[in-house]
Amino acid sequence: MSDIRQLYQRIIVDHANHPHHYGELQSANFTKTYRNPDCGDTITVFATIVDDEIVDISFTGNGCIISQASASMLTDLLIGQTIDVADDTIRNFQYLIMGQPVNDSELGDSVAFSTLSEFPTRVRCGALAWHTMAAILNDWRAGNG
């Protein structure tokens, strides 16, 4: 295994074992739960959105190391971002895990999933929290658009 793959593996394991922003967010004004029907992973994302800023995010869930680590990374990247920046980040992450060219300089630790496209059955695991957050942003737009 190459050095970079070992580093990516360590980053993923660290996020899964010590997830950032894990737990229910009492101040959340948006909550959404998604489930991966292929493997049973479940993620609930809690978000506090004020005006067009994501003030805070947390998550709970059960599932594989990939889904849990990915949710942790999502929270790190999107807290404090505007809706537009969050949309761009979610889109870039989707490109990343599908193996498409992307500017990964703004994806933080989530670049560790850059090889996920080599494991097509695991892509859904990595995307679960991101799809959930995208749905929250759509709900925000429906109420604020």
C-alpha positions as CSV (number, residue, x, y, z in Angstrom):
1,M,0.0,0.0,0.0
2,S,1.4,3.4,-0.9
3,D,2.1,6.0,1.7
4,I,-0.7,8.2,0.6
5,R,-3.2,5.4,0.8
6,Q,-2.0,4.5,4.3
7,L,-2.4,8.2,5.3
8,Y,-5.9,8.3,3.8
9,Q,-6.8,5.1,5.7
10,R,-5.6,6.5,9.0
11,I,-7.6,9.7,8.4
12,I,-10.8,7.7,7.7
13,V,-10.3,5.4,10.7
14,D,-9.6,8.4,13.0
15,H,-12.8,10.2,11.9
16,A,-14.8,7.0,12.4
17,N,-13.4,6.2,15.8
18,H,-13.5,9.8,17.0
19,P,-16.3,11.5,15.0
20,H,-16.4,15.3,15.1
21,H,-19.8,16.9,15.9
22,Y,-21.5,13.6,16.8
23,G,-24.8,13.8,18.7
24,E,-28.1,15.5,18.5
25,L,-28.0,19.3,17.9
26,Q,-30.6,20.8,20.2
27,S,-30.5,24.1,18.3
28,A,-31.2,22.5,14.9
29,N,-33.9,24.0,12.8
30,F,-33.5,21.3,10.1
31,T,-33.2,17.5,10.6
32,K,-33.2,14.8,8.0
33,T,-32.5,11.0,8.2
34,Y,-31.4,8.9,5.2
35,R,-30.8,5.2,5.0
36,N,-28.7,3.2,2.6
37,P,-30.9,0.4,1.5
38,D,-27.9,-1.7,0.2
39,C,-26.2,-2.0,3.6
40,G,-28.5,-0.5,6.2
41,D,-26.3,2.4,7.2
42,T,-28.4,5.3,8.6
43,I,-27.4,8.9,9.1
44,T,-29.4,11.7,10.7
45,V,-28.0,15.2,10.1
46,F,-29.0,18.1,12.3
47,A,-28.4,21.6,11.0
48,T,-28.9,25.1,12.3
49,I,-29.2,27.5,9.4
50,V,-29.7,31.2,9.9
51,D,-30.2,33.5,6.9
52,D,-27.9,31.7,4.4
53,E,-25.3,30.5,6.8
54,I,-24.9,27.0,8.2
55,V,-24.2,28.0,11.8
56,D,-23.9,24.4,13.2
57,I,-24.2,20.8,12.1
58,S,-24.1,17.5,13.9
59,F,-25.0,13.9,13.1
60,T,-26.0,10.6,14.6
61,G,-26.1,7.2,12.9
62,N,-25.1,3.7,12.6
63,G,-23.1,2.1,9.9
64,C,-19.8,1.3,8.4
65,I,-16.6,3.2,9.0
66,I,-17.0,4.9,5.6
67,S,-20.4,6.4,6.3
68,Q,-19.5,7.5,9.8
69,A,-16.1,9.1,8.8
70,S,-17.7,10.8,5.8
71,A,-20.4,12.4,8.0
72,S,-17.7,13.6,10.4
73,M,-15.8,15.2,7.6
74,L,-18.9,16.8,6.2
75,T,-19.5,18.6,9.5
76,D,-16.0,19.9,9.7
77,L,-16.2,21.3,6.2
78,L,-19.7,22.9,6.2
79,I,-20.0,24.6,9.6
80,G,-19.8,28.3,9.1
81,Q,-20.3,28.1,5.4
82,T,-22.9,29.9,3.3
83,I,-25.5,27.8,1.4
84,D,-23.7,28.5,-1.9
85,V,-20.4,27.4,-0.6
86,A,-22.0,24.3,0.9
87,D,-23.6,23.4,-2.4
88,D,-20.2,23.7,-4.2
89,T,-18.5,21.6,-1.5
90,I,-21.1,18.9,-1.7
91,R,-20.9,18.9,-5.5
92,N,-17.1,18.6,-5.4
93,F,-17.2,15.8,-2.9
94,Q,-19.6,13.9,-5.2
95,Y,-17.2,14.4,-8.1
96,L,-14.3,13.2,-5.9
97,I,-16.0,9.9,-4.9
98,M,-17.1,9.3,-8.5
99,G,-13.5,9.6,-9.6
100,Q,-14.1,12.7,-11.6
101,P,-11.6,15.6,-11.8
102,V,-12.1,18.0,-9.0
103,N,-10.2,20.8,-7.2
104,D,-9.8,19.0,-3.9
105,S,-7.9,21.9,-2.1
106,E,-11.1,22.9,-0.3
107,L,-12.2,19.3,0.7
108,G,-10.1,19.0,3.8
109,D,-9.8,15.4,5.2
110,S,-12.5,14.2,2.8
111,V,-9.8,13.9,0.1
112,A,-9.1,10.6,1.8
113,F,-12.1,9.3,-0.1
114,S,-10.5,10.1,-3.5
115,T,-10.1,6.3,-4.2
116,L,-13.6,5.4,-3.2
117,S,-14.7,5.2,-6.9
118,E,-12.5,2.0,-7.1
119,F,-15.1,0.4,-4.8
120,P,-18.5,1.1,-6.4
121,T,-20.5,-0.6,-3.7
122,R,-19.0,1.7,-1.1
123,V,-19.7,5.0,-2.9
124,R,-23.2,5.1,-1.5
125,C,-21.7,4.7,2.0
126,G,-19.5,7.7,1.5
127,A,-22.2,9.8,-0.1
128,L,-24.9,9.1,2.5
129,A,-24.4,12.1,4.8
130,W,-23.7,14.4,1.8
131,H,-27.0,13.4,0.2
132,T,-28.7,14.0,3.6
133,M,-27.2,17.5,3.9
134,A,-28.2,18.3,0.3
135,A,-31.8,17.4,1.1
136,I,-31.6,19.8,4.1
137,L,-30.4,22.5,1.9
138,N,-33.3,21.9,-0.5
139,D,-35.7,22.1,2.4
140,W,-34.1,25.4,3.4
141,R,-34.5,26.7,-0.1
142,A,-38.2,25.6,-0.1
143,G,-38.8,27.7,3.0
144,N,-36.5,30.6,2.1
145,G,-36.3,30.7,-1.6
